[in-house]
Amino acid sequence: MARLPRFMVKSFLDSGQLMTIFTEFITPFLEVSLVYAQARLTNPVLNAFILLSTVPVTKNTLTPC
């Protein structure tokens, strides 16, 4: 059981590999903006987070466990 954004599991829901439970806890879509100071010396963890946050998630980037 996990609570994940729909865009991450949409293909699995569509194929029937996953199913939605506890539908009363589904939250509406929330748009998030990422604002950061761009500098030469940034933290590698921050760089990884920014990279991960800006890469579009597609059906091919997700694989079942």
VEXDREN-2710 file (C-alpha; in Angstrom, 1 decimal):
% VEXDREN-2710
k/r/px/py/pz
1/MET/0.0/0.0/0.0
2/ALA/1.4/3.4/-0.9
3/ARG/0.2/7.0/-1.6
4/LEU/1.8/8.1/-4.9
5/PRO/1.0/10.8/-7.4
6/ARG/-1.3/9.6/-10.1
7/PHE/1.1/10.6/-12.9
8/MET/3.6/8.1/-11.5
9/VAL/1.2/5.1/-11.5
10/LYS/-1.3/6.0/-14.2
11/SER/-0.1/3.4/-16.7
12/PHE/-0.2/0.7/-13.9
13/LEU/-3.7/1.8/-13.0
14/ASP/-4.8/1.7/-16.6
15/SER/-3.3/-1.8/-17.2
16/GLY/-4.9/-3.2/-14.0
17/GLN/-1.6/-3.9/-12.3
18/LEU/-2.5/-1.5/-9.5
19/MET/-5.9/-0.5/-8.1
20/THR/-7.0/2.5/-6.1
21/ILE/-8.2/2.0/-2.6
22/PHE/-9.3/4.5/0.1
23/THR/-10.7/6.8/-2.6
24/GLU/-12.0/9.1/0.1
25/PHE/-8.4/10.2/0.7
26/ILE/-7.6/11.3/-2.9
27/THR/-6.4/14.9/-3.0
28/PRO/-6.8/17.4/-5.9
29/PHE/-4.0/18.2/-8.3
30/LEU/-1.4/20.6/-6.8
31/GLU/1.0/22.5/-9.1
32/VAL/4.4/23.1/-7.6
33/SER/7.0/25.6/-8.6
34/LEU/10.7/25.2/-7.9
35/VAL/12.7/28.4/-7.3
36/TYR/16.4/28.3/-6.4
37/ALA/19.4/30.5/-6.7
38/GLN/21.6/29.3/-9.5
39/ALA/25.3/29.5/-8.6
40/ARG/28.6/27.8/-9.6
41/LEU/29.0/26.1/-6.2
42/THR/25.8/24.3/-5.5
43/ASN/25.2/21.2/-3.4
44/PRO/25.2/18.0/-5.4
45/VAL/22.1/16.7/-3.6
46/LEU/20.3/19.9/-4.6
47/ASN/21.5/19.5/-8.2
48/ALA/20.1/15.9/-8.2
49/PHE/16.8/17.0/-6.8
50/ILE/16.5/19.8/-9.4
51/LEU/17.3/17.4/-12.2
52/LEU/14.8/14.8/-10.9
53/SER/12.1/17.5/-10.4
54/THR/12.4/18.9/-13.9
55/VAL/12.5/15.6/-15.9
56/PRO/9.1/14.7/-17.3
57/VAL/7.9/11.3/-16.1
58/THR/6.8/9.1/-19.0
59/LYS/5.4/5.6/-19.2
60/ASN/8.9/4.2/-20.0
61/THR/10.6/5.7/-16.9
62/LEU/8.6/3.6/-14.5
63/THR/9.0/-0.1/-14.0
64/PRO/7.1/-2.3/-11.5
65/CYS/9.0/-3.7/-8.5
END
